Amino acid sequence: MKATFEPIVGRYAHLTLSGRPHRLYIEEAGSGIPLVCLHTAGADGRQFRHLLNDPAITRDYRVIVFDMPWHGKSLPPAGFETEEYQLTTADYTQMVLDVCDALELEKPVVMGCSIGGRLVLNLAAEHAVRFRALIGLESAAYQQPWYDTEWLNRPDVHGGEVCAALVSGMMAPQSPAESRHETLWMYKCGGPGIFKGDLYFYRVDGDLREKIARIDTSRCPLYMLTGEYDFSCTPEDTRRTATLIKGAEVTIMKELGHFPMSENPAQFRRYILPVLEKIKAGS
């Protein structure tokens, strides 16, 4: 049987993030407008593999996905064994800016999901001039925590299993079983304490309620898309945030939950293609 290959190219980039050298794994496909995709907490860039393989997207967009340090194929920095991983707003924001600079991207679009969707709001508030458009999936300025993160990194509990169990109910019942289990597998593969460390940004350090009033969508369009079955970032959370951002476009996605791009790629495609077409037309 002859092998067939996907059009995705994966490479390692050596760059400095937060003053420390890193070896960052990056995948990309297509050409045109740069589209940088930010994965969810505790997972990795494999969540966006369907976008990378979609010719309707890669015809006009250079889709770029990187595994954050400590995630997926991106190793932790040297000396990681002596510290506890905690993602902060400042480090996360600078990481995205530094990756865009290192790849010499001109006016990229950034699309983030969950913690990435929260980070997109911070980019809109503080760095809008650098971007062509911003897309927040499962995005809101703040959600009241509803879970105990201590369970996510204990010696007497299988970390991957409990992380996957925590997020398993956030997907829509219509999502195909194969895609749901693939999404959960990425959580089962996470390193010890990484999901918990990401949620430090989401639960503690990344409360953006006082910042979102600064967002000016006339400088950079903002699109917010949330799955109707997401009980972590609910449609109400997204709508409440958007009411404070003049010009933000909100879409509640039917038959989708917290991981739209991986839990049901075909359904997500129906919602993201019109957004990308609108951004292209505006460019």
C-alpha positions in Angstrom: 0.0 0.0 0.0 1.4 3.4 -1.0 1.5 6.0 1.7 -0.4 9.2 1.3 0.7 12.4 3.0 -1.2 15.4 4.4 -0.1 18.9 3.3 0.9 19.8 6.9 4.6 20.8 7.5 5.9 20.4 11.0 9.1 22.1 12.2 10.9 23.1 15.3 11.7 26.8 15.9 14.4 27.9 18.4 13.4 31.2 20.1 13.5 33.0 23.4 10.3 33.3 25.4 10.1 35.1 28.7 13.9 35.3 28.7 14.4 31.6 28.3 15.4 29.6 25.2 12.7 27.3 23.9 12.4 24.7 21.1 8.9 25.2 19.9 7.0 22.8 17.6 5.0 24.5 14.8 2.8 23.1 12.1 1.5 25.0 9.1 -0.3 24.6 5.8 -1.5 26.8 3.0 -0.6 30.3 2.0 -2.0 33.8 2.1 -3.3 35.6 5.2 -1.6 34.3 8.4 -4.0 32.5 10.7 -2.4 31.6 14.1 -4.4 29.1 16.1 -4.1 28.7 19.9 -5.0 25.4 21.5 -7.0 24.9 24.7 -5.6 24.4 28.2 -3.8 21.1 28.8 -4.0 20.0 25.1 -1.9 20.8 22.0 -2.0 21.9 18.4 -3.4 18.6 17.1 -6.9 20.1 17.9 -6.6 22.1 14.7 -5.5 19.4 12.3 -8.8 19.5 10.4 -8.3 23.2 9.6 -4.8 22.5 8.5 -6.1 19.9 6.1 -9.0 21.9 4.7 -8.3 23.3 1.2 -11.2 25.7 1.4 -9.2 27.4 4.3 -5.6 26.9 3.2 -6.3 28.3 -0.3 -6.5 31.8 1.2 -4.9 31.3 4.7 -1.5 30.3 5.9 -2.7 28.3 8.9 -0.1 28.2 11.7 -0.5 26.1 14.9 2.1 25.8 17.6 2.3 23.7 20.8 2.9 26.0 23.7 6.0 25.2 25.8 5.3 22.2 28.1 2.6 21.0 25.6 2.6 18.4 22.8 5.9 18.2 21.0 7.2 21.4 22.6 9.5 20.5 25.6 9.6 22.4 28.8 12.6 24.8 29.1 15.8 23.6 30.7 15.5 23.5 34.5 11.8 22.8 34.4 12.2 20.0 37.0 12.9 22.6 39.7 9.7 24.6 39.3 5.9 24.5 39.1 4.4 25.4 35.8 2.0 28.4 35.9 0.8 30.2 32.9 0.3 34.0 33.4 -1.4 36.6 31.3 1.8 38.5 30.7 3.8 35.4 29.6 1.0 34.0 27.4 0.4 37.4 25.7 4.1 37.9 25.0 4.5 34.3 23.8 1.9 34.9 21.0 3.5 38.2 20.1 7.0 36.7 20.0 5.9 33.7 17.9 4.3 36.1 15.4 7.5 38.2 15.3 9.7 35.2 14.9 7.7 34.0 11.9 7.7 37.6 10.5 3.9 37.6 10.2 2.4 40.7 8.8 -1.1 41.6 10.4 -2.0 38.0 11.2 -5.4 36.7 12.3 -5.3 35.0 15.7 -7.9 32.4 16.6 -7.9 30.9 20.1 -10.1 28.5 21.9 -10.9 28.4 25.7 -7.8 29.9 27.3 -6.8 30.9 23.8 -10.2 32.6 23.4 -9.6 34.5 26.7 -6.1 35.5 25.4 -7.6 36.8 22.2 -9.6 39.3 24.3 -6.4 40.5 25.9 -4.7 40.9 22.5 -7.8 43.0 21.4 -7.5 45.2 24.5 -3.7 45.7 24.4 -2.3 45.0 20.9 -5.2 45.4 18.4 -3.1 47.3 16.0 -0.9 44.3 15.4 -3.7 42.1 14.0 -6.0 41.9 11.0 -8.8 40.3 13.0 -9.2 38.2 16.2 -11.4 35.2 16.7 -12.4 33.9 20.1 -13.8 30.4 20.4 -15.5 29.7 23.7 -14.4 33.2 24.7 -15.4 35.3 27.7 -13.7 37.8 30.0 -14.3 35.7 33.1 -16.0 32.5 34.3 -16.7 31.6 37.9 -14.6 28.4 38.6 -16.7 25.3 39.1 -14.0 22.7 39.6 -11.1 21.9 42.0 -7.8 22.0 40.2 -6.0 20.1 43.0 -7.4 16.9 41.5 -5.5 17.6 38.3 -2.1 16.9 39.7 -2.0 14.4 42.5 0.3 11.3 43.0 -2.7 9.1 43.8 -4.7 10.0 40.7 -3.9 9.3 37.1 -3.5 12.9 35.8 -4.4 12.2 32.1 -7.5 10.2 33.0 -8.8 12.9 35.5 -8.1 15.7 33.1 -10.0 14.0 30.3 -12.8 13.2 32.6 -13.1 16.8 33.7 -13.6 18.0 30.1 -15.5 15.1 28.7 -18.9 16.6 29.5 -18.2 19.9 27.7 -18.7 18.4 24.2 -22.0 18.3 22.4 -23.9 15.0 22.3 -24.1 15.3 18.5 -20.3 15.3 18.2 -19.1 12.0 16.6 -17.7 9.5 19.0 -14.4 9.2 17.1 -13.8 13.0 17.3 -14.8 13.2 21.0 -12.4 10.4 22.0 -9.6 12.0 19.9 -10.2 15.3 21.7 -10.0 13.5 25.1 -6.9 11.6 24.1 -5.0 14.9 23.9 -5.8 15.5 27.5 -4.8 12.0 28.5 -1.4 12.8 26.9 -0.7 16.0 28.9 2.3 16.3 31.2 1.9 16.3 35.0 0.4 19.5 36.3 0.2 21.2 32.9 -3.6 21.4 32.7 -3.6 22.8 36.3 -0.9 25.3 35.3 -2.8 26.5 32.3 -5.9 27.0 34.5 -4.0 29.4 36.7 -4.3 31.9 33.8 -7.9 30.9 33.2 -9.1 31.0 36.9 -6.8 33.4 38.7 -4.6 35.6 36.6 -6.7 36.1 33.4 -9.7 38.0 34.8 -10.2 40.6 32.0 -13.5 42.2 33.1 -11.8 45.5 33.7 -9.9 45.5 30.4 -12.6 44.7 27.8 -14.0 48.2 27.8 -10.7 49.2 26.0 -11.4 47.0 23.0 -12.1 49.0 19.8 -13.3 46.8 17.1 -12.9 49.6 14.5 -9.2 49.0 14.9 -9.4 45.2 14.8 -12.6 43.2 14.1 -13.5 40.7 16.9 -15.5 37.5 16.3 -16.8 35.4 19.2 -18.1 31.9 18.6 -19.4 29.7 21.4 -20.9 26.2 21.4 -24.4 25.9 22.7 -23.5 22.9 24.9 -20.4 24.5 26.5 -21.1 24.8 30.3 -17.6 26.0 31.0 -17.8 29.1 28.9 -21.5 29.3 28.4 -23.3 31.2 25.6 -24.4 33.6 28.4 -20.8 34.2 29.4 -19.9 35.1 25.9 -22.9 37.3 25.3 -22.3 39.1 28.7 -18.7 39.9 27.6 -19.8 41.0 24.1 -22.3 43.5 25.5 -19.4 45.5 26.8 -17.5 45.5 23.4 -19.1 47.6 20.8 -19.0 46.0 17.4 -18.1 42.4 18.6 -19.8 39.8 16.4 -21.3 36.9 18.4 -22.4 33.5 17.1 -23.8 30.7 19.2 -22.9 27.5 17.4 -25.5 24.8 17.3 -24.6 21.2 18.1 -21.1 22.2 19.4 -19.5 22.4 22.8 -16.2 23.6 24.2 -13.9 22.1 21.5 -15.6 22.9 18.2 -12.6 22.5 15.9 -11.8 18.9 17.2 -15.0 17.5 18.6 -17.1 18.0 15.4 -14.9 19.5 12.6 -17.6 19.3 10.0 -20.1 21.3 12.1 -17.5 23.8 13.1 -16.6 24.3 9.5 -20.1 25.7 8.8 -19.5 28.5 11.2 -15.8 29.3 10.7 -15.8 29.5 6.9 -18.2 32.5 6.7 -16.0 34.3 9.3 -12.8 33.7 7.4 -14.5 34.8 4.2 -15.6 38.0 5.8 -12.1 38.7 7.1 -10.6 38.0 3.7 -13.1 40.3 2.0 -12.3 43.1 4.6 -8.6 42.7 3.8 
